[in-house]
Amino acid sequence: MTFYEELEWRGLINQISSPDLIEKLNKGGLTFYIGTDPTADSLHLGHYSSFLITRRLQRAGHTPILLVGLATGLIGDPRGTVERELKQKEEVFRNFEALKAQVERIFGFEVVNNYDWINGMNVIDFFRDYGKYINVGYMLTKDHVRRQMESGISYAEFSYMLIQAIDFKHLHETRGVDLQVAGSDQWGNITTGIELIRKTTGDEVYALTMPLVTDSQGNKFGKSEGNALWLDKNKTSPYELYQFLINAEDSQVITYLKRLTFLTPDEINAIEAEHLQHPELRVAQKALAREIVSDLHGADEFEKAVDISQKLFAGDFKSLSLRDIKAGMRNVPHVKLTSGLLPDVLVFSGVCSSKREAREFIGNGAISLNGEVVKDLGYNVTPDMAIEGSVLIIRRGKKKFYMGEF
């Protein structure tokens, strides 16, 4: 298959601005850019799913430029239902430096900053050289602006798409950029850049957007209970990332393999066949976790994550950190504990429905605390047993875990 056909097979094409782009993508030789704003000091897994396109295009003979938008980060993009919180200037500058270093380390391509060409622009030049070319009626047709109009949008955020259009024009004129790539929520901003370049230079440039990667409920990929999974391992450990990926939904995991890994179509098709035949083996999830964790943090960190997972399942809590334990037990029931005899504690916490049931489980050796089987009905449970003074892991039977807190 051609390069473009593979992008389609992987589900990485949402919209393209012109059919002419297909041949250009297959041929190679384009210089393109993709950008993000420094709204935090680390990228998250959602960014990773978008930014991988840089490597795919680079391998097909195109030249990537990554933009971390300090200028646009100080304004805010109207993509949600409420205006983005404007952060303090010093915080945005710190975030930029952190993101620049992270993007260079992970993706290895040149990073540019739109603050370099936006900061020195005066308001007269802004309106005269750019503002007069983009009609307000045109701007109001953009979905992301129209949605925001319902709840209110500031002039600063309204101008965001024009600032991004200036970025495209600047990089086109100074770096030969003819293509901007982004997630589907950026279509309106990118096409504004195409319009500005056409009106001011007569040149034709192109846009490619990718579908946002989501779970089966439509939630953005990389979000867990409202919290991002960060690419900075000090914010999200490799094991926490591994846990998220190894628990990917069966219905979505092949889609993730196509979009988020460089496994070949033949390799993915073989994994899919085995996954459909034996989903309980989680072959696809294991491949997904291996590819992403190894790519971001190295093969050693992936092997360490596997080792932590095996130790948790075996109840070997003593050799693990509290952070790893909490990550591994993220999805098990969290229960409240009290001091007292073990049967009473099991009933109080809801681990057992009655004292009779609790005594049966204990007598059968089916209850363990922090990995140690307890058969003594008179065993006294106290807060000082908690790991690092925080949690007590209760296991009932072979597979039922509870994370207890006093």
C-alpha positions as CSV (number, residue, x, y, z in Angstrom):
1,M,0.0,0.0,0.0
2,T,1.1,3.6,-0.5
3,F,2.1,5.8,2.4
4,Y,-1.3,7.6,2.3
5,E,-3.2,4.3,2.1
6,E,-1.3,3.2,5.2
7,L,-2.3,6.4,7.0
8,E,-5.9,5.7,6.1
9,W,-5.6,2.1,7.2
10,R,-4.2,3.2,10.6
11,G,-7.2,5.6,11.0
12,L,-4.9,8.7,10.9
13,I,-6.8,10.7,8.3
14,N,-9.7,12.9,9.4
15,Q,-9.6,15.7,6.8
16,I,-7.2,16.9,4.1
17,S,-7.5,20.3,2.5
18,S,-7.0,19.2,-1.1
19,P,-6.8,15.9,-3.0
20,D,-3.4,17.1,-4.4
21,L,-2.0,16.5,-0.9
22,I,-2.3,12.7,-1.4
23,E,0.3,12.6,-4.1
24,K,2.6,15.0,-2.3
25,L,2.4,12.8,0.9
26,N,3.3,9.7,-1.1
27,K,6.2,11.5,-3.0
28,G,7.9,13.0,0.1
29,G,9.7,16.3,0.3
30,L,7.2,18.4,2.2
31,T,8.3,20.5,5.2
32,F,5.5,20.5,7.8
33,Y,4.8,21.5,11.3
34,I,2.6,20.4,14.3
35,G,2.3,22.5,17.4
36,T,1.1,22.6,21.0
37,D,0.8,25.3,23.6
38,P,2.6,25.2,27.0
39,T,-0.4,24.9,29.2
40,A,1.5,22.4,31.4
41,D,5.1,21.5,32.0
42,S,4.7,18.1,30.3
43,L,2.9,16.6,27.3
44,H,0.4,13.9,28.1
45,L,-0.6,10.7,26.3
46,G,-3.1,12.6,24.1
47,H,-0.3,14.7,22.7
48,Y,1.8,11.6,22.1
49,S,-1.0,10.1,20.0
50,S,-0.9,13.2,17.8
51,F,2.8,13.9,17.7
52,L,3.7,10.4,16.4
53,I,2.6,11.6,13.0
54,T,6.0,13.5,12.9
55,R,7.9,10.3,12.8
56,R,5.7,8.6,10.2
57,L,6.0,11.6,7.9
58,Q,9.7,11.9,8.5
59,R,10.2,8.2,7.5
60,A,8.2,8.9,4.3
61,G,10.7,11.6,3.3
62,H,9.1,14.8,4.8
63,T,10.8,17.3,7.2
64,P,9.2,17.9,10.6
65,I,9.2,21.1,12.6
66,L,7.6,21.1,16.1
67,L,6.2,24.4,17.4
68,V,5.7,25.0,21.2
69,G,3.5,28.1,21.1
70,L,4.5,30.5,23.9
71,A,2.6,33.3,22.3
72,T,-0.6,31.3,21.7
73,G,-0.2,29.8,25.2
74,L,-0.5,33.3,26.6
75,I,-3.8,33.8,24.8
76,G,-5.8,30.5,24.9
77,D,-7.5,28.4,22.3
78,P,-11.4,28.4,22.3
79,R,-11.8,24.6,21.8
80,G,-13.9,23.7,24.8
81,T,-17.1,25.1,26.3
82,V,-15.5,27.6,28.6
83,E,-12.5,29.9,28.1
84,R,-9.2,28.4,28.9
85,E,-7.8,29.8,32.2
86,L,-5.1,32.4,31.4
87,K,-2.0,31.4,33.3
88,Q,0.6,33.7,34.7
89,K,3.2,34.7,32.2
90,E,6.1,33.3,34.3
91,E,4.3,29.9,34.5
92,V,3.9,29.8,30.8
93,F,7.5,30.6,30.2
94,R,8.6,27.8,32.6
95,N,6.2,25.4,30.9
96,F,7.7,26.3,27.5
97,E,11.2,25.5,28.6
98,A,10.1,22.1,30.0
99,L,8.1,21.2,27.0
100,K,10.8,22.2,24.6
101,A,13.3,19.9,26.3
102,Q,10.8,17.1,26.5
103,V,9.7,17.3,22.8
104,E,13.3,17.4,21.7
105,R,14.1,14.3,23.8
106,I,11.1,12.2,22.8
107,F,10.8,13.1,19.1
108,G,14.2,14.4,18.2
109,F,13.1,17.2,15.8
110,E,13.7,20.9,15.8
111,V,11.5,23.0,18.1
112,V,10.4,26.6,17.2
113,N,8.6,29.2,19.4
114,N,6.0,31.6,17.9
115,Y,6.8,34.1,20.6
116,D,10.0,34.9,18.6
117,W,8.0,36.4,15.8
118,I,4.7,37.4,17.6
119,N,6.2,39.3,20.5
120,G,7.8,42.1,18.5
121,M,4.6,42.8,16.5
122,N,2.7,46.0,17.2
123,V,-1.0,46.3,17.1
124,I,-1.1,48.4,14.0
125,D,0.9,45.9,12.0
126,F,-1.3,43.1,13.4
127,F,-4.5,44.7,12.0
128,R,-2.9,46.1,8.8
129,D,-0.9,43.1,7.7
130,Y,-3.1,40.2,8.9
131,G,-6.4,41.2,10.5
132,K,-7.8,42.8,7.3
133,Y,-7.5,39.6,5.3
134,I,-9.7,37.4,7.5
135,N,-13.5,38.2,7.5
136,V,-15.3,38.1,10.9
137,G,-18.2,36.2,9.2
138,Y,-15.6,33.6,8.0
139,M,-14.3,33.2,11.6
140,L,-17.8,32.8,13.0
141,T,-18.4,29.8,10.7
142,K,-15.7,27.8,12.5
143,D,-17.2,25.1,14.8
144,H,-14.9,25.7,17.7
145,V,-15.7,29.5,17.7
146,R,-19.5,28.9,17.2
147,R,-19.6,26.5,20.2
148,Q,-17.8,29.0,22.4
149,M,-20.1,31.8,21.4
150,E,-22.9,30.2,23.4
151,S,-21.0,30.5,26.7
152,G,-19.0,33.6,25.9
153,I,-15.7,34.2,24.2
154,S,-13.2,36.9,24.8
155,Y,-11.6,38.9,22.0
156,A,-8.3,37.4,23.0
157,E,-9.5,33.9,22.4
158,F,-11.4,35.0,19.3
159,S,-8.1,36.2,17.9
160,Y,-6.3,32.9,18.5
161,M,-7.0,31.4,15.1
162,L,-5.5,34.5,13.5
163,I,-2.3,34.1,15.6
164,Q,-2.1,30.5,14.5
165,A,-2.6,31.6,10.9
166,I,0.3,34.0,11.3
167,D,2.4,31.1,12.5
168,F,1.6,29.1,9.4
169,K,2.4,32.1,7.2
170,H,5.7,32.9,9.0
171,L,6.9,29.3,8.8
172,H,5.8,29.0,5.1
173,E,7.8,32.2,4.2
174,T,10.9,31.6,6.4
175,R,11.1,27.8,6.5
176,G,9.3,26.6,3.4
177,V,6.5,24.9,5.4
178,D,3.7,23.9,3.1
179,L,1.7,21.6,5.5
180,Q,0.3,21.9,9.0
181,V,-0.7,18.7,10.8
182,A,-2.9,18.6,13.9
183,G,-5.8,16.9,15.6
184,S,-9.3,17.3,14.2
185,D,-10.2,20.0,16.7
186,Q,-7.7,22.3,15.0
187,W,-9.3,22.2,11.5
188,G,-10.7,25.7,11.8
189,N,-7.5,27.2,12.9
190,I,-5.4,25.5,10.2
191,T,-7.7,26.5,7.3
192,T,-7.6,30.1,8.5
193,G,-3.8,29.9,7.9
194,I,-4.4,28.5,4.5
195,E,-6.8,31.4,3.7
196,L,-4.3,34.0,5.0
197,I,-1.4,32.6,2.9
198,R,-3.6,32.3,-0.2
199,K,-4.7,35.9,0.1
200,T,-1.3,37.4,1.0
201,T,1.0,35.4,-1.2
202,G,-1.1,33.4,-3.7
203,D,0.6,30.2,-2.6
204,E,-1.2,27.0,-2.0
205,V,-0.5,25.2,1.3
206,Y,-2.1,22.2,2.9
207,A,-3.7,20.8,6.0
208,L,-4.0,17.3,7.4
209,T,-6.0,16.5,10.6
210,M,-6.2,13.3,12.5
211,P,-9.2,11.9,14.5
212,L,-8.8,12.4,18.2
213,V,-8.1,9.1,19.9
214,T,-10.8,8.2,22.4
215,D,-12.2,5.3,24.4
216,S,-15.5,3.7,23.6
217,Q,-17.4,6.4,25.6
218,G,-15.8,9.1,23.6
219,N,-13.4,10.3,26.3
220,K,-10.0,11.5,25.1
221,F,-7.3,8.9,25.2
222,G,-4.9,9.3,28.0
223,K,-7.4,10.7,30.5
224,S,-8.0,8.7,33.7
225,E,-10.7,10.0,36.0
226,G,-10.1,13.5,34.8
227,N,-6.3,13.3,35.2
228,A,-3.9,13.3,32.3
229,L,-1.3,10.5,31.9
230,W,1.9,12.6,31.6
231,L,4.9,11.7,29.5
232,D,7.2,13.0,32.3
233,K,7.9,9.9,34.3
234,N,8.2,12.0,37.5
235,K,4.5,12.9,37.0
236,T,3.2,9.6,35.7
237,S,5.5,6.6,36.4
238,P,6.3,4.1,33.6
239,Y,4.4,1.6,35.7
240,E,1.3,3.8,35.9
241,L,1.4,4.2,32.1
242,Y,1.8,0.5,31.7
243,Q,-1.2,-0.1,33.9
244,F,-3.4,2.2,31.8
245,L,-2.3,0.5,28.6
246,I,-2.5,-3.1,29.8
247,N,-6.1,-2.4,30.8
248,A,-7.1,-0.9,27.4
249,E,-10.6,-1.9,26.2
250,D,-10.8,-5.0,24.0
251,S,-13.0,-3.1,21.6
252,Q,-10.4,-0.3,21.2
253,V,-7.0,-1.9,21.6
254,I,-6.5,-2.7,17.9
255,T,-7.3,0.9,17.0
256,Y,-4.7,2.0,19.5
257,L,-2.1,-0.4,18.0
258,K,-2.7,1.1,14.6
259,R,-2.5,4.7,15.6
260,L,0.0,4.6,18.4
261,T,2.7,2.1,17.4
262,F,5.0,1.5,14.5
263,L,4.2,-2.2,14.3
264,T,3.6,-3.1,10.6
265,P,0.2,-3.9,9.3
266,D,1.1,-7.6,9.0
267,E,2.2,-7.6,12.7
268,I,-0.9,-5.9,13.8
269,N,-3.2,-8.2,11.8
270,A,-1.5,-11.2,13.4
271,I,-2.0,-9.7,16.9
272,E,-5.6,-9.0,16.0
273,A,-6.3,-12.5,14.9
274,E,-4.8,-13.9,18.2
275,H,-6.6,-11.3,20.2
276,L,-10.0,-12.2,18.7
277,Q,-9.4,-15.9,19.3
278,H,-8.0,-15.5,22.9
279,P,-8.9,-12.1,24.3
280,E,-8.3,-13.4,27.8
281,L,-4.5,-13.5,27.0
282,R,-4.5,-9.7,26.4
283,V,-1.9,-10.2,23.7
284,A,-2.9,-6.9,22.1
285,Q,-2.8,-4.9,25.3
286,K,0.6,-6.4,26.1
287,A,2.0,-5.3,22.7
288,L,0.5,-1.8,23.1
289,A,2.1,-1.4,26.5
290,R,5.4,-2.7,25.4
291,E,5.6,-0.4,22.3
292,I,4.6,2.8,24.0
293,V,6.4,2.4,27.4
294,S,9.5,1.3,25.6
295,D,9.4,4.2,23.2
296,L,8.9,6.8,25.8
297,H,11.0,5.5,28.7
298,G,13.1,2.6,27.3
299,A,12.9,-1.2,27.3
300,D,14.4,-1.4,30.8
301,E,11.5,0.7,32.3
302,F,9.0,-1.6,30.4
303,E,10.6,-4.7,31.9
304,K,10.5,-3.1,35.3
305,A,6.8,-2.3,34.9
306,V,6.1,-5.9,34.0
307,D,8.1,-7.0,37.1
308,I,6.1,-4.7,39.4
309,S,2.8,-6.1,37.9
310,Q,3.9,-9.7,38.6
311,K,5.0,-8.8,42.1
312,L,1.6,-7.2,42.8
313,F,-0.3,-10.2,41.6
314,A,1.9,-12.5,43.7
315,G,1.4,-10.3,46.8
316,D,5.0,-9.3,47.1
317,F,4.3,-5.8,48.4
318,K,7.4,-5.4,50.5
319,S,9.7,-4.8,47.6
320,L,7.5,-2.2,46.0
321,S,7.0,1.5,46.6
322,L,3.7,2.9,47.8
323,R,3.3,4.8,44.5
324,D,3.6,1.6,42.5
325,I,1.2,-0.2,44.8
326,K,-1.4,2.6,44.4
327,A,-1.0,2.6,40.7
328,G,-1.4,-1.2,40.5
329,M,-4.4,-1.1,42.8
330,R,-6.0,2.0,41.1
331,N,-9.0,0.0,39.9
332,V,-9.7,-2.3,42.9
333,P,-12.3,-1.3,45.5
334,H,-11.1,1.2,48.0
335,V,-12.4,0.5,51.5
336,K,-12.4,2.2,54.9
337,L,-10.7,0.2,57.7
338,T,-10.9,0.3,61.5
339,S,-8.7,-1.2,64.2
340,G,-9.9,-4.5,65.6
341,L,-10.1,-8.3,65.2
342,L,-9.7,-9.4,61.6
343,P,-13.3,-10.8,61.2
344,D,-14.7,-7.5,62.5
345,V,-12.5,-5.5,60.2
346,L,-13.5,-7.6,57.1
347,V,-17.2,-7.0,57.9
348,F,-16.7,-3.3,58.7
349,S,-14.9,-2.7,55.4
350,G,-17.4,-4.7,53.3
351,V,-14.8,-7.3,52.2
352,C,-17.1,-9.9,53.8
353,S,-20.8,-9.7,54.2
354,S,-20.9,-11.3,57.7
355,K,-18.7,-12.5,60.5
356,R,-19.6,-16.1,59.6
357,E,-18.4,-15.6,56.0
358,A,-15.3,-13.8,57.3
359,R,-14.4,-16.7,59.6
360,E,-14.9,-19.2,56.7
361,F,-12.5,-17.2,54.5
362,I,-9.9,-16.8,57.2
363,G,-10.1,-20.5,58.2
364,N,-9.7,-21.6,54.6
365,G,-6.5,-19.5,54.2
366,A,-8.3,-17.2,51.7
367,I,-7.5,-13.9,53.4
368,S,-4.1,-12.2,53.1
369,L,-2.9,-8.8,54.4
370,N,-0.1,-7.1,52.5
371,G,0.7,-10.5,50.9
372,E,0.7,-12.5,54.1
373,V,-1.9,-15.2,54.6
374,V,-3.7,-14.9,57.9
375,K,-5.5,-17.9,59.4
376,D,-5.8,-16.6,63.0
377,L,-9.4,-15.6,63.9
378,G,-7.9,-13.6,66.8
379,Y,-5.5,-11.6,64.6
380,N,-5.6,-7.9,65.6
381,V,-5.5,-5.3,62.7
382,T,-3.9,-2.0,63.6
383,P,-3.0,1.2,61.6
384,D,0.8,0.5,62.1
385,M,0.4,-2.4,59.7
386,A,-0.3,0.0,56.8
387,I,2.4,0.3,54.1
388,E,4.3,3.5,54.6
389,G,1.5,4.4,57.0
390,S,-1.0,4.7,54.2
391,V,-2.6,1.5,52.9
392,L,-3.3,-2.1,53.8
393,I,-3.9,-4.4,50.8
394,I,-6.5,-7.1,51.5
395,R,-6.7,-10.1,49.2
396,R,-9.8,-12.4,49.4
397,G,-9.5,-15.6,47.5
398,K,-7.3,-15.8,44.4
399,K,-8.2,-12.6,42.5
400,K,-10.2,-10.2,44.7
401,F,-8.1,-7.3,46.0
402,Y,-9.1,-4.3,48.2
403,M,-7.1,-1.3,49.1
404,G,-7.9,-0.3,52.7
405,E,-7.2,2.9,54.5
406,F,-7.6,3.7,58.1
